[in-house]
Amino acid sequence: MPLFQNATFYISAHHLRDLPDPVGIEVAFAGRSNAGKSSALNTLANHNRLAYVSKQPGRTQLINFFSLGNDRFLVDLPGYGYAKVPASMRAHWQMTLSKYLSQRSTLYGLVLVMDCRHPLTPLDRQMLDWFSPSGRPIHVLLTKSDKLSRNAANQTLQAVKKELQSIWGNCTIQLFSSLKKQGVEEAETVIGAWLKNDPLLSNENQIPDAVA
């Protein structure tokens, strides 16, 4: 999809005051450290180095904005749950992320990245609890699905989907593999539909269901 392949770095923010003016539509990517969030962004954009990828968890420590043009943005949020991050930094990002997710007027939806082998960690559940009451859509990427057999991956998909629907409700979900480039078209369909919506409708909470 050309929309994602045109992604370019726009700005990084450490504090909410550093965020760009709230104009257009933003889709945020969140997930536990080392769940494959940056790799998923790079795969969607067909760009090896759009978002920084490291084998060491916890390297994304800024809110990074990538422009798609026409006031559309992908937003890479700091990974959460990495024990070696200092307590003061964890507290800062917990406050910053919770405010961004609950107060950012241009945030249309959340892509929540989970390792297919370790889905719905306590911090994933906390993220869902934070964001779900906003009524904005959530799309879950179960990444690294190539690490499981097809049967095991599908069983995980169905189990997580059932729990998402029973507790949080406004979620869609899919399998995704950056290594095998699997699930890219499905993710593009969902996220692309969000980005095409009128921001005025988004601000009025008139948000259509994402593709199931």
PyMOL commands that set and color helices and strands:
alter all, ss='L'
color gray80, all
select helices_A, chain A and resi 2-5+16-18+37-45+87-103+122-134+145-147+150-167+184-195+199-203
alter helices_A, ss='H'
color red, helices_A
select strands_A, chain A and resi 8-13+25-31+63-69+72-76+107-115+138-143+171-175
alter strands_A, ss='S'
color yellow, strands_A
deselect
rebuild
show_as cartoon
